[in-house]
Every structure is written in structure tokens, then in C-alpha cells.
Amino acid sequence: MTENKTYIVRVPATTANIGSGFDTLGMSLGLYNVVQFVPVSGMSLIDTEIRAEGEGVGQIAAGLDNMIIKAMAETAEKAGRKISGGKMYLINRIPFARGLGSSSAATASGVFLANMLMGEPFKRKDILDITAEMEGHPDNAAPAILGGFCMALLKDGEVTAERIDIPSHWKAVVTIPDFELHTEKARAVLPKSYSRSDAVHNIGAVSFLMAAFMYQKPEYLKFGLDDVIHVPYRLGLIPGAVKVISNAEKAGAYGATISGSGPTIIAFSPKDKAEEVGKAMVRGFAEGNITSHYLILDFDQSGIMAV
């Protein structure tokens, strides 16, 4: 760790589940948070001075209540090291509690930053394991760390993950409503068990979802996004969501679904249809008396990095 040096980390937004890939699949999006950190000798980590701009400025916690600081502390503990506090400046572009991986981005950036400050004792795979363990599931953690389209399983504190590049001519149209939906609430509406027919359906659906990305066959997305495990139960928490998805498909999207646990809806679209898809999705939310805005994003292929 070099005193007075500015360490800078950039972490992408992510979209998890992707329809039928509940808690196992995720993708990295071209929307980024940036963390700038200058160590100050003798300052405790929990006393780090935090300033921020962008999304959620009024919601930034301090000390160990801050997810970045907490992740830094836990990473240092795993390495058997201590790191000093300092001055942190956050540039937040990922909306809070909207289903775009803001919590994973915070955790991943804290783990990654701590690793940099300690001289990088952990490899990227270790960073993924630590982040996923803190998150409790790897579907956002894997694309945040690795980029691209990721499949991941967490077992005994270790992540097995694979990534593939996302077709560069596909666009993500994310339509973000003006209300928050916390993951805890979205999980609370899910049933405790599922029928065999639902399990079989999702196995088939996720097979087509994988094929859509691996073989660049967007026509398979309508099958792959047809989830029965979580989407039908969460749609009721998002006013207008059914219409938003229908509008996206009618406007030319390959398919649309809930991003993460919501309330953002994500559509996969060809470039020439993306603007119309976004406008149609906003109209869908408006029919539910919800204001929203859309972003047309590329897919990130690199994951978290030092800049």
C-alpha cells in the first residue's frame, strides 16, 4: 500500500437470473461505479472519509455499515492483514435496489480494492469466492468479477464459474422504474417448494437460454426467458411489469424479463430496435402509473478492474 497514491476501481452493473437461470446465471452490463481511494497513514478503516456523487448519495452509510468498507475489512481479515483507512470518493452510476447488482458492485469493489492495497495476495478466483460468500449467491458476483455472461455455482464457500462473451451486436435495454424493490422482499414472495413439472420446465428453458448465448441464436431467448420459478411471483410486486415485457417484445426485442429481483425490466434487443423498445417499455410502466426511464447499454466483457 502506497501512501497518498490514488487507487481506482471500476465495477460494472450486472443483471442476474436472466429468466430461467435463477441464482446461477448473470451478465455484466456497460454501466459502472467507480471507487477512488487514497490511504491515510494512522487512520482506522472504519473512520474512512466517504464522499459520493450520482446514485443514492443520500443513502451512503459510513464505517462497517458501508458495504465497501465492510468488504475491505473482511478481505483483510481473510488475508491476516490490516489496512488503513483513508479518503474515498464514489462515483455511483448503478441505481440502488433496482435489480442491477448495486450490492454486488459494492462488495466486489471493496474486496478488489482491499486486495490492491495489500499488494494483491489474492487471485481473481479468490476475489470471486470472497465476494460470492459475502453475497450468499454467485449470480451477480461472477459477472461483476469476470464480465460477460456467467454461469456459477457456490458450494462449500467456493465458486465454480464459467463465462462466455456476449454478442456485441446485442443491446441491453434496461427500463428503471422510480421505486426500489429490495431483494429480501422479492425473495419473500417465492414458494418454499415447486412441482416436478415446474422443475422440468425450467431445466428445458435454461437449456435454450444457454444455447441462445453460446450459439448466438436470439430466437431462443423467448424460450430461455420463460421462467416459472421466480418471475411469475415477482411480477405482482412491479406495477405494469407484464405490460412492459409485452410492449418490449412487440417493439422488436428478442425477449424481456425482470432484471435480478426487480423492479428493473431488461430487454435484449437488436441495435436498430433498441430505442423503440425502450420507449415502449416506458409506456408500459406509465399504464401502471409508474414513471420510469430507459438506458441502452452494451454488455461489459471485462468485469471489475483497476483504472
VOBA-1610 file (N, C-alpha, C; in pm, whole numbers, padded with zeros to 5 digits, always signed):
BEGIN
Met+00086-00119+00000Met+00000+00000+00000Met+00089+00124+00000Thr+00068+00212-00094Thr+00147+00334-00106Thr+00067+00453-00056Glu+00120+00522+00045Glu+00051+00639+00099Glu+00040+00747-00008Asn-00073+00817-00008Asn-00101+00930-00097Asn-00124+00888-00243Lys-00107+00761-00274Lys-00142+00714-00407Lys-00294+00699-00416Thr-00351+00734-00531Thr-00494+00714-00551Thr-00517+00579-00620Tyr-00590+00492-00552Tyr-00627+00363-00608Tyr-00768+00376-00666Ile-00787+00332-00789Ile-00915+00350-00857Ile-00965+00215-00908Val-01090+00184-00874Val-01153+00058-00915Val-01282+00090-00991Arg-01301+00023-01103Arg-01426+00035-01180Arg-01497-00099-01181Val-01626-00098-01146Val-01703-00223-01136Val-01833-00208-01215Pro-01871-00310-01293Pro-01991-00298-01375Pro-02119-00334-01302Ala-02229-00282-01353Ala-02361-00330-01313Ala-02379-00471-01366Thr-02470-00544-01305Thr-02499-00681-01350Thr-02649-00705-01349Thr-02690-00799-01432Thr-02827-00846-01429Thr-02824-00996-01403Ala-02898-01040-01303Ala-02892-01180-01262Ala-03022-01253-01292Asn-03015-01384-01285Asn-03126-01476-01310Asn-03152-01494-01460Ile-03174-01383-01530Ile-03199-01387-01675Ile-03310-01486-01707Gly-03422-01467-01642Gly-03534-01556-01664Gly-03516-01686-01588Ser-03487-01792-01661Ser-03484-01927-01604Ser-03358-01961-01526Gly-03258-01876-01527Gly-03131-01908-01460Gly-03124-01861-01316Phe-03229-01887-01239Phe-03244-01835-01103Phe-03123-01868-01015Asp-03062-01762-00961Asp-02950-01770-00866Asp-02823-01832-00923Thr-02818-01856-01053Thr-02699-01920-01110Thr-02641-01847-01232Leu-02723-01770-01304Leu-02675-01703-01424Leu-02677-01552-01407Gly-02582-01486-01471Gly-02577-01340-01466Gly-02498-01285-01582Met-02516-01156-01606Met-02446-01088-01715Met-02395-00953-01665Ser-02286-00910-01726Ser-02222-00783-01691Ser-02264-00676-01791Leu-02302-00559-01740Leu-02356-00452-01823Leu-02260-00333-01828Gly-02267-00258-01936Gly-02180-00142-01955Gly-02228-00018-01881Leu-02246-00031-01751Leu-02284+00078-01661Leu-02199+00060-01537Tyr-02128+00164-01492Tyr-02021+00141-01396Tyr-02026+00233-01274Asn-01986+00177-01161Asn-01949+00255-01043Asn-01797+00263-01037Val-01747+00375-00987Val-01603+00394-00971Val-01574+00429-00826Val-01474+00363-00769Val-01430+00390-00633Val-01287+00443-00638Gln-01266+00562-00581Gln-01133+00620-00570Gln-01094+00621-00422Phe-00974+00577-00393Phe-00933+00565-00253Phe-00789+00610-00236Val-00769+00700-00138Val-00634+00745-00103Val-00607+00705+00042Pro-00513+00614+00067Pro-00483+00573+00206Pro-00426+00688+00288Val-00461+00691+00415Val-00408+00791+00508Val-00345+00716+00625Ser-00216+00734+00644Ser-00143+00664+00749Ser-00202+00694+00886Gly-00223+00587+00964Gly-00271+00603+01100Gly-00421+00612+01113Met-00493+00619+01002Met-00639+00627+01007Met-00699+00488+01009Ser-00793+00465+01098Ser-00864+00336+01102Ser-00954+00323+00980Leu-00968+00200+00933Leu-01051+00176+00815Leu-01194+00224+00838Ile-01246+00202+00960Ile-01386+00239+00985Ile-01404+00391+00993Asp-01293+00464+01001Asp-01301+00610+01003Asp-01280+00672+00865Thr-01277+00589+00764Thr-01258+00639+00627Thr-01359+00748+00594Glu-01310+00855+00536Glu-01395+00966+00493Glu-01454+00931+00356Ile-01586+00934+00347Ile-01654+00894+00223Ile-01731+01012+00165Arg-01705+01043+00039Arg-01784+01139-00037Arg-01836+01068-00161Ala-01943+01117-00217Ala-02003+01046-00330Ala-02076+01142-00422Glu-02094+01099-00546Glu-02179+01168-00642Glu-02259+01063-00719Gly-02372+01105-00771Gly-02452+01014-00853Gly-02563+00948-00775Glu-02587+00821-00805Glu-02699+00747-00749Glu-02684+00725-00598Gly-02795+00742-00527Gly-02801+00704-00386Gly-02714+00782-00292Val-02679+00905-00328Val-02587+00983-00245Val-02639+00996-00102Gly-02768+01016-00085Gly-02824+01031+00048Gly-02834+00902+00127Gln-02800+00790+00063Gln-02812+00660+00128Gln-02676+00596+00161Ile-02568+00672+00144Ile-02435+00617+00167Ile-02407+00607+00316Ala-02385+00485+00364Ala-02354+00463+00506Ala-02204+00481+00530Ala-02168+00488+00657Ala-02027+00503+00695Ala-01983+00383+00777Gly-01852+00373+00798Gly-01796+00266+00880Gly-01832+00129+00827Leu-01849+00033+00917Leu-01878-00104+00876Leu-02021-00121+00825Asp-02104-00017+00836Asp-02236-00021+00775Asp-02227+00004+00624Asn-02114+00052+00579Asn-02091+00073+00437Asn-02042-00059+00376Met-02107-00105+00271Met-02075-00236+00215Met-01933-00244+00161Ile-01882-00135+00108Ile-01745-00136+00057Ile-01645-00150+00171Ile-01664-00069+00275Ile-01575-00075+00392Ile-01582-00213+00457Lys-01703-00266+00473Lys-01719-00398+00533Lys-01646-00505+00451Ala-01658-00499+00318Ala-01590-00596+00232Ala-01439-00581+00242Met-01390-00458+00252Met-01247-00436+00268Met-01197-00498+00398Ala-01273-00477+00506Ala-01232-00530+00636Ala-01229-00682+00636Glu-01332-00744+00579Glu-01338-00891+00578Glu-01230-00951+00489Thr-01197-00883+00380Thr-01092-00932+00291Thr-00956-00925+00360Ala-00931-00815+00429Ala-00805-00802+00503Ala-00796-00909+00611Glu-00907-00936+00678Glu-00908-01038+00782Glu-00875-01176+00725Lys-00931-01207+00606Lys-00903-01336+00543Lys-00756-01350+00507Ala-00693-01238+00478Ala-00551-01240+00445Ala-00462-01231+00569Gly-00524-01214+00685Gly-00446-01198+00807Gly-00370-01068+00811Arg-00425-00966+00749Arg-00358-00837+00738Arg-00448-00726+00791Lys-00392-00608+00808Lys-00470-00489+00840Lys-00442-00384+00735Ile-00545-00310+00700Ile-00527-00200+00606Ile-00579-00073+00671Ser-00516+00038+00637Ser-00556+00165+00697Ser-00674+00224+00623Gly-00736+00319+00687Gly-00844+00393+00623Gly-00788+00502+00534Gly-00876+00588+00488Gly-00832+00694+00400Gly-00947+00780+00353Lys-00929+00837+00237Lys-01032+00921+00177Lys-01088+00849+00055Met-01220+00827+00057Met-01286+00751-00050Met-01385+00840-00123Tyr-01379+00834-00255Tyr-01474+00910-00337Tyr-01545+00812-00430Leu-01679+00812-00424Leu-01760+00718-00500Leu-01830+00790-00615Ile-01821+00735-00732Ile-01898+00782-00847Ile-01997+00671-00880Asn-02121+00690-00837Asn-02222+00585-00849Asn-02312+00607-00970Arg-02310+00512-01059Arg-02398+00515-01176Arg-02500+00402-01173Ile-02480+00305-01084Ile-02572+00190-01072Ile-02679+00226-00970Pro-02807+00228-01009Pro-02913+00263-00914Pro-02921+00163-00799Phe-02958+00212-00681Phe-02974+00126-00564Phe-03106+00050-00571Ala-03101-00077-00527Ala-03222-00158-00508Ala-03313-00158-00629Arg-03252-00173-00747Arg-03330-00174-00870Arg-03311-00303-00952Gly-03235-00397-00898Gly-03213-00522-00971Gly-03098-00516-01069Leu-03002-00424-01046Leu-02888-00409-01136Leu-02755-00433-01063Gly-02761-00506-00953Gly-02638-00553-00889Gly-02563-00448-00809Ser-02632-00348-00753Ser-02561-00244-00678Ser-02489-00300-00556Ser-02551-00395-00486Ser-02487-00451-00367Ser-02366-00536-00404Ser-02378-00614-00511Ser-02262-00693-00556Ser-02149-00602-00602Ala-02185-00493-00668Ala-02082-00399-00713Ala-02007-00340-00594Ala-02081-00307-00488Ala-02016-00252-00368Ala-01925-00356-00302Thr-01977-00477-00286Thr-01897-00582-00223Thr-01775-00616-00306Ala-01794-00635-00436Ala-01682-00669-00524Ala-01575-00560-00523Ser-01618-00434-00527Ser-01520-00326-00530Ser-01442-00318-00399Gly-01509-00348-00286Gly-01439-00349-00158Gly-01335-00459-00150Val-01372-00579-00196Val-01279-00693-00196Val-01161-00663-00289Phe-01191-00613-00407Phe-01087-00586-00507Phe-00993-00476-00458Leu-01051-00371-00400Leu-00970-00260-00352Leu-00879-00304-00238Ala-00934-00380-00143Ala-00851-00430-00033Ala-00736-00514-00085Asn-00764-00596-00184Asn-00659-00680-00242Asn-00548-00595-00304Met-00585-00488-00372Met-00486-00396-00429Met-00401-00333-00319Leu-00467-00289-00212Leu-00396-00221-00104Leu-00297-00314-00034Met-00327-00444-00035Met-00239-00542+00031Met-00134-00598-00063Gly-00125-00548-00184Gly-00025-00599-00277Gly-00069-00721-00353Glu-00199-00743-00362Glu-00263-00850-00439Glu-00223-00991-00397Pro-00250-01026-00270Pro-00226-01164-00228Pro-00328-01262-00286Phe-00444-01212-00327Phe-00549-01298-00380Phe-00557-01288-00531Lys-00580-01403-00594Lys-00604-01406-00738Lys-00750-01372-00765Arg-00785-01352-00894Arg-00921-01313-00928Arg-01023-01419-00884Lys-00986-01546-00893Lys-01075-01652-00847Lys-01102-01640-00697Asp-01000-01605-00619Asp-01018-01585-00476Asp-01112-01467-00450Ile-01096-01362-00528Ile-01181-01244-00514Ile-01326-01282-00541Leu-01348-01366-00640Leu-01484-01413-00670Leu-01539-01495-00554Asp-01458-01586-00499Asp-01504-01668-00386Asp-01543-01582-00266Ile-01460-01484-00234Ile-01486-01399-00119Ile-01613-01316-00142Thr-01627-01260-00261Thr-01743-01177-00293Thr-01871-01260-00287Ala-01869-01379-00349Ala-01988-01464-00352Ala-02025-01513-00213Glu-01926-01544-00131Glu-01954-01587+00006Glu-02023-01477+00085Met-01978-01354+00066Met-02040-01242+00135Met-02181-01215+00083Glu-02200-01234-00047Glu-02330-01210-00108Glu-02430-01322-00078Gly-02380-01444-00066Gly-02467-01558-00040Gly-02506-01636-00163His-02486-01577-00280His-02510-01647-00407His-02424-01578-00513Pro-02386-01653-00618Pro-02283-01602-00709Pro-02333-01540-00839Asp-02466-01528-00857Asp-02516-01490-00989Asp-02482-01346-01027Asn-02474-01255-00931Asn-02425-01120-00959Asn-02274-01110-00942Ala-02221-01182-00843Ala-02078-01173-00814Ala-01993-01216-00933Ala-02031-01326-00999Ala-01949-01378-01108Ala-01935-01279-01224Pro-02044-01224-01278Pro-02026-01127-01387Pro-01960-00997-01341Ala-01982-00957-01215Ala-01915-00836-01166Ala-01764-00854-01166Ile-01718-00974-01133Ile-01573-01001-01127Ile-01518-01041-01264Leu-01592-01123-01339Leu-01538-01185-01461Leu-01584-01117-01589Gly-01697-01045-01584Gly-01754-00988-01706Gly-01825-01093-01789Gly-01892-01048-01895Gly-01958-01138-01988Gly-02082-01204-01931Phe-02119-01316-01992Phe-02232-01400-01949Phe-02173-01511-01864Cys-02219-01523-01740Cys-02158-01617-01646Cys-02258-01717-01592Met-02211-01839-01579Met-02283-01943-01506Met-02199-01976-01383Ala-02263-01989-01267Ala-02185-02005-01145Ala-02262-02084-01041Leu-02188-02164-00966Leu-02242-02239-00853Leu-02154-02214-00732Leu-02218-02195-00617Leu-02146-02176-00492Leu-02166-02298-00404Lys-02057-02365-00368Lys-02064-02482-00282Lys-01946-02483-00188Asp-01976-02497-00059Asp-01873-02502+00045Asp-01779-02382+00038Gly-01838-02265+00011Gly-01760-02142+00010Gly-01675-02121-00113Glu-01689-02208-00213Glu-01609-02195-00335Glu-01700-02189-00456Val-01666-02099-00547Val-01745-02080-00669Val-01682-02155-00785Thr-01766-02230-00855Thr-01727-02284-00984Thr-01799-02199-01089Ala-01723-02134-01176Ala-01783-02039-01270Ala-01721-02054-01408Glu-01802-02022-01507Glu-01755-02017-01646Glu-01818-01894-01709Arg-01749-01833-01801Arg-01801-01715-01869Arg-01786-01731-02020Ile-01876-01665-02091Ile-01864-01657-02237Ile-01891-01513-02277Asp-01835-01474-02390Asp-01860-01339-02441Asp-02005-01327-02488Ile-02058-01207-02476Ile-02194-01179-02520Ile-02186-01117-02659Pro-02273-01155-02751Pro-02268-01097-02886Pro-02268-00945-02882Ser-02169-00884-02949Ser-02152-00739-02941Ser-02263-00662-03011His-02337-00728-03100His-02443-00658-03172His-02576-00664-03098Trp-02580-00731-02983Trp-02699-00729-02899Trp-02689-00610-02804Lys-02803-00553-02770Lys-02809-00444-02674Lys-02897-00484-02556Ala-02862-00430-02440Ala-02948-00444-02322Ala-03027-00314-02307Val-03158-00325-02306Val-03242-00209-02279Val-03298-00227-02138Val-03247-00149-02045Val-03293-00160-01907Val-03387-00043-01878Thr-03507-00076-01833Thr-03605+00026-01801Thr-03626+00026-01651Ile-03592+00140-01591Ile-03577+00151-01445Ile-03692+00234-01389Pro-03782+00173-01313Pro-03892+00249-01254Pro-03846+00328-01132Asp-03924+00429-01098Asp-03886+00519-00989Asp-03931+00469-00852Phe-03902+00344-00822Phe-03921+00293-00687Phe-03822+00179-00664Glu-03794+00153-00538Glu-03700+00048-00502Glu-03773-00081-00470Leu-03705-00193-00492Leu-03756-00323-00451Leu-03637-00401-00396His-03637-00421-00266His-03523-00488-00203His-03533-00640-00220Thr-03418-00702-00235Thr-03410-00845-00262Thr-03486-00926-00157Glu-03478-00885-00032Glu-03545-00960+00075Glu-03694-00970+00049Lys-03756-00860+00006Lys-03899-00860-00022Lys-03930-00947-00143Ala-03844-00939-00245Ala-03866-01019-00366Ala-03851-01168-00339Arg-03763-01205-00247Arg-03747-01347-00212Arg-03862-01396-00126Ala-03919-01306-00047Ala-04025-01347+00046Ala-04151-01396-00025Val-04171-01356-00150Val-04294-01396-00221Val-04278-01532-00291Leu-04159-01589-00289Leu-04136-01715-00358Leu-04186-01833-00275Pro-04240-01937-00340Pro-04286-02054-00266Pro-04170-02132-00207Lys-04199-02214-00108Lys-04096-02294-00043Lys-04064-02421-00122Ser-04153-02462-00212Ser-04128-02581-00293Ser-04196-02564-00429Tyr-04153-02648-00524Tyr-04205-02641-00661Tyr-04244-02780-00708Ser-04334-02783-00804Ser-04377-02911-00861Ser-04269-02966-00954Arg-04277-03095-00979Arg-04184-03157-01073Arg-04197-03093-01211Ser-04320-03064-01252Ser-04340-03006-01386Ser-04273-02870-01398Asp-04276-02790-01289Asp-04208-02661-01292Asp-04057-02678-01302Ala-04004-02776-01227Ala-03860-02803-01232Ala-03817-02846-01372Val-03895-02936-01432Val-03863-02983-01567Val-03871-02869-01667His-03974-02786-01652His-03989-02673-01743His-03865-02584-01739Asn-03819-02550-01618Asn-03706-02458-01610Asn-03576-02520-01658Ile-03561-02652-01641Ile-03442-02717-01697Ile-03441-02702-01849Gly-03556-02722-01910Gly-03564-02703-02055Gly-03541-02559-02095Ala-03600-02467-02019Ala-03586-02325-02051Ala-03441-02279-02042Val-03373-02320-01935Val-03235-02274-01919Val-03144-02336-02025Ser-03179-02452-02075Ser-03102-02512-02185Ser-03108-02423-02310Phe-03227-02373-02340Phe-03240-02284-02455Phe-03176-02147-02428Leu-03180-02104-02303Leu-03115-01978-02269Leu-02965-01987-02293Met-02904-02096-02250Met-02761-02116-02273Met-02732-02123-02423Ala-02816-02194-02497Ala-02796-02206-02641Ala-02804-02071-02710Ala-02894-01985-02662Ala-02910-01853-02723Ala-02779-01775-02719Phe-02708-01783-02606Phe-02583-01709-02593Phe-02465-01783-02654Met-02458-01913-02633Met-02344-01988-02683Met-02339-01993-02834Tyr-02456-02004-02897Tyr-02462-02015-03043Tyr-02513-01889-03110Gln-02531-01782-03030Gln-02578-01654-03080Gln-02706-01670-03162Lys-02803-01736-03098Lys-02934-01757-03160Lys-03039-01684-03076Pro-03061-01556-03106Pro-03153-01478-03022Pro-03297-01528-03026Glu-03332-01603-03129Glu-03468-01656-03136Glu-03497-01755-03023Tyr-03392-01807-02958Tyr-03411-01899-02846Tyr-03439-01826-02714Leu-03418-01694-02711Leu-03436-01621-02586Leu-03580-01628-02537Lys-03676-01628-02627Lys-03816-01631-02583Lys-03846-01760-02506Phe-03776-01868-02537Phe-03791-01992-02460Phe-03710-01985-02330Gly-03588-01933-02340Gly-03499-01928-02223Gly-03546-01834-02114Leu-03618-01730-02152Leu-03666-01634-02053Leu-03799-01674-01992Asp-03856-01785-02038Asp-03988-01830-01991Asp-03974-01906-01860Asp-03956-01830-01753Asp-03932-01886-01621Asp-04062-01911-01545Val-04064-02017-01462Val-04180-02041-01374Val-04139-02050-01227Ile-04010-02025-01196Ile-03959-02040-01061Ile-03970-01911-00979His-03942-01798-01042His-03944-01672-00966His-04019-01560-01036Val-04009-01550-01168Val-04069-01437-01239Val-04219-01421-01214Pro-04300-01528-01228Pro-04444-01508-01209Pro-04481-01455-01070Tyr-04404-01490-00969Tyr-04434-01448-00832Tyr-04392-01304-00806Arg-04290-01259-00878Arg-04238-01124-00855Arg-04307-01019-00941Leu-04371-01060-01048Leu-04435-00962-01136Leu-04539-00879-01060Gly-04605-00940-00962Gly-04705-00868-00885Gly-04648-00757-00798Leu-04517-00759-00774Leu-04452-00655-00696Leu-04412-00536-00781Ile-04430-00549-00914Ile-04383-00446-01007Ile-04502-00400-01092Pro-04572-00294-01052Pro-04688-00248-01129Pro-04655-00220-01274Gly-04733-00278-01364Gly-04712-00257-01507Gly-04612-00349-01572Ala-04548-00437-01495Ala-04438-00518-01548Ala-04482-00608-01663Val-04599-00669-01650Val-04647-00758-01757Val-04660-00680-01887Lys-04714-00559-01879Lys-04730-00476-01999Lys-04595-00431-02052Val-04502-00401-01964Val-04368-00359-02005Val-04302-00469-02089Ile-04309-00592-02040Ile-04249-00705-02112Ile-04318-00726-02246Ser-04449-00722-02246Ser-04525-00738-02371Ser-04490-00628-02471Asn-04483-00504-02423Asn-04450-00393-02512Asn-04311-00408-02572Ala-04215-00453-02491Ala-04079-00472-02540Ala-04075-00571-02655Glu-04145-00682-02637Glu-04145-00786-02741Glu-04216-00737-02867Lys-04325-00663-02851Lys-04397-00611-02967Lys-04315-00506-03042Ala-04227-00436-02971Ala-04144-00334-03032Ala-04020-00390-03100Gly-04000-00521-03089Gly-03889-00583-03161Gly-03779-00643-03076Ala-03798-00647-02944Ala-03697-00711-02858Ala-03698-00862-02880Tyr-03583-00924-02861Tyr-03576-01070-02867Tyr-03653-01132-02750Gly-03654-01062-02638Gly-03723-01108-02519Gly-03695-01012-02405Ala-03774-01022-02299Ala-03758-00934-02183Ala-03796-01009-02057Thr-03740-00965-01945Thr-03769-01028-01817Thr-03731-00933-01704Ile-03753-00976-01581Ile-03712-00898-01465Ile-03560-00904-01453Ser-03499-00790-01427Ser-03355-00786-01402Ser-03330-00815-01255Gly-03259-00922-01227Gly-03235-00960-01089Gly-03367-00988-01019Ser-03387-00925-00904Ser-03514-00939-00833Ser-03607-00822-00859Gly-03569-00734-00955Gly-03651-00622-00992Gly-03621-00498-00909Pro-03692-00388-00938Pro-03806-00377-01030Pro-03770-00345-01175Thr-03639-00327-01203Thr-03598-00300-01341Thr-03637-00417-01432Ile-03682-00383-01552Ile-03708-00483-01654Ile-03600-00469-01761Ile-03542-00581-01802Ile-03439-00581-01905Ile-03489-00649-02030Ala-03463-00586-02144Ala-03495-00646-02273Ala-03365-00664-02351Phe-03360-00771-02428Phe-03247-00797-02518Phe-03294-00762-02658Ser-03216-00676-02724Ser-03267-00616-02847Ser-03158-00603-02952Pro-03197-00612-03081Pro-03103-00570-03184Pro-03083-00420-03176Lys-02968-00373-03221Lys-02933-00231-03208Lys-03036-00140-03271Asp-03087-00176-03389Asp-03177-00086-03461Asp-03316-00078-03400Lys-03347-00165-03307Lys-03479-00164-03242Lys-03474-00109-03099Ala-03354-00085-03047Ala-03337-00057-02905Ala-03413+00068-02859Glu-03408+00175-02935Glu-03477+00298-02895Glu-03627+00276-02885Glu-03683+00212-02986Glu-03827+00187-02983Glu-03866+00093-02869Val-03781-00004-02842Val-03807-00096-02731Val-03810-00018-02599Gly-03713+00069-02579Gly-03708+00147-02456Gly-03830+00236-02438Lys-03870+00303-02543Lys-03987+00391-02536Lys-04114+00310-02507Ala-04125+00193-02568Ala-04242+00108-02546Ala-04247+00058-02402Met-04131+00030-02345Met-04127-00018-02206Met-04168+00093-02109Val-04123+00215-02135Val-04163+00327-02051Val-04315+00347-02057Arg-04372+00332-02175Arg-04518+00344-02188Arg-04588+00235-02108Gly-04529+00117-02104Gly-04588+00008-02026Gly-04594+00040-01878Phe-04483+00094-01825Phe-04484+00134-01685Phe-04585+00245-01660Ala-04595+00338-01754Ala-04688+00451-01738Ala-04831+00402-01724Glu-04865+00291-01790Glu-05001+00237-01778Glu-05028+00187-01637Gly-04923+00156-01563Gly-04937+00120-01422Gly-04914+00238-01329Asn-04917+00360-01388Asn-04896+00485-01314Asn-04759+00492-01248Ile-04659+00432-01315Ile-04522+00434-01267Ile-04435+00511-01365Thr-04362+00609-01315Thr-04266+00678-01401Thr-04138+00596-01408Ser-04071+00604-01522Ser-03950+00524-01542Ser-03864+00590-01649His-03745+00540-01663His-03658+00582-01774His-03581+00461-01822Tyr-03534+00467-01945Tyr-03461+00354-02000Tyr-03319+00393-02038Leu-03232+00294-02034Leu-03094+00307-02078Leu-03066+00198-02182Ile-02995+00233-02285Ile-02950+00134-02382Ile-02802+00107-02354Leu-02772-00015-02316Leu-02637-00048-02271Leu-02572-00154-02358Asp-02441-00140-02373Asp-02363-00251-02424Asp-02341-00350-02311Phe-02288-00465-02344Phe-02251-00563-02242Phe-02103-00550-02211Asp-02070-00556-02084Asp-01931-00548-02040Asp-01868-00688-02050Gln-01749-00695-02105Gln-01684-00826-02122Gln-01565-00844-02029Ser-01531-00742-01947Ser-01407-00746-01869Ser-01425-00765-01720Gly-01539-00720-01665Gly-01558-00728-01521Gly-01481-00619-01449Ile-01468-00634-01319Ile-01404-00533-01236Ile-01258-00516-01275Met-01210-00390-01264Met-01070-00366-01300Met-01016-00241-01229Ala-00885-00235-01220Ala-00818-00116-01174Ala-00802-00020-01292Val-00823+00108-01268Val-00810+00206-01377Val-00719+00320-01333
//
